[in-house]
Amino acid sequence: MSPEVIEIVVYDAPAARQKGCDCGCDHHGPDAAQVHGHRHAHGDAFANISMEMQTRALGLTLEKEFPGKVRVEYMNVLADPRWAALPQTKLLCSLTYPSPLVYVNGRGRFAGALPVERIREEVQTLLAAKTA
């Protein structure tokens, strides 16, 4: 990969995210979202769109704005045994952070959502720093 390409990896554990409340826990019961102050899944317009599809959309959006400068990858860490040893898998399975985890150039940046605008701003900042 070219050193000028920004790499974004979305680590997801869909099974953990579907249990209990939006934080990924499975021990609070049906009112868990209210306990944590989260929205229930039916209150989120993107709740029924898989994280993999949301990640693909993010990739297309960033490619359109920054052609050839961004690589976006989705990983369901529970679907492939090769990823069992990843630190991100351990974090997601321990429920320390909610799924998904978004890494930009190898650094953990966001957890629990795919904040497209914030990711776009971060990519823009990183690319500007490379040209400065």
Sequence and secondary structure as in RCSB ss.txt:
>XXXX:A:sequence
MSPEVIEIVVYDAPAARQKGCDCGCDHHGPDAAQVHGHRHAHGDAFANISMEMQTRALGLTLEKEFPGKVRVEYM
NVLADPRWAALPQTKLLCSLTYPSPLVYVNGRGRFAGALPVERIREEVQTLLAAKTA
>XXXX:A:secstr
  TT EEEEEEE HHHHHSSSTTS SSS TTHHHHHT   GGG TTTTS HHHHHHHHHHHHHHHSTTTEEEEEE
ETTS GGGTT HHHHHHHHTSS S EEEETTEEEEESS  HHHHHHHHHHHHHHHH 
